Amino acid sequence: MRFSMSGQPRGLTLNILIAASCLALSLCLTSTPSYALSEIQREDLPSPVTPPASGAPGIAVPTPEAPGTKPSDSGQPADDTDKSEPETPPANGGITSPRADPDAPPPAVVYDLDTLPEPVKRMHGLIIEACRSGDIEKLRPLIGKGDAMTQLSLGDIDGDPVTFLKSLSGDGDGQEILAILEEVLSAGYVHVDTGSPQELYVWPYFFALPLDTLDARQRVELFKLVTASDYDDMKQFGAYIFYRVGITPTGQWLFFVAGD
């Protein structure tokens, strides 16, 4: 047996060192708590998020919008209902528009002026008299002023109404438009909207009759006012849209217009 320089056997020294090392490792393991593998794995994972209870503060999940709705800034489904105010009907209620309803019974066509109420008959006679004078200025007091003025166009007119009528006349002085007005008032008429605020006597009667129902005699009367080409155009439109005159039961000359 050989000895080291310290005087102890070399094998004994190695054994003592191994034993001391094992003792130190044992003490280290004893002082540190041990963990199961499953516990170590749980520590490495993020903590689960618990959803908030009903009524508890949290981030609300948006509700899906119903089909057909528009998104709004508030996150709520937008009401797609049109809340706009309905359009106000025209002041005359469309009273100048043709009344040719193919599904309604045709109104009676009247030629006898003596059946007219006296105020209507008087206004009719005054207009005819002015037309036959050849002086369009004779219409001025019959047209009136302000809100009671006769409607001469489907749109607004600028300036003097008599000047406007002259502008419609091919001759420039108003004789042509006077001739048209007289011819319109010489045709048969219809009494429409009886008993309502829109009650009217209207010339010519084509105003209220579908053009495709006119017989041969009525078409001859129509051709006193319009040409055959005009007639074809109006059939495509579906109603008479040449000049017409409306007088109220109280004798007010309500309109003298053409167009649709």
Helices and strands as residue ranges (DSSP letters): H 10-31, H 37-44, E 70-71, E 77-78, G 113-115, H 118-133, G 136-139, H 140-143, G 146-148, H 161-168, H 175-186, E 190-192, E 200-203, G 205-208, G 211-213, H 216-222, H 228-237, E 244-247, E 253-257
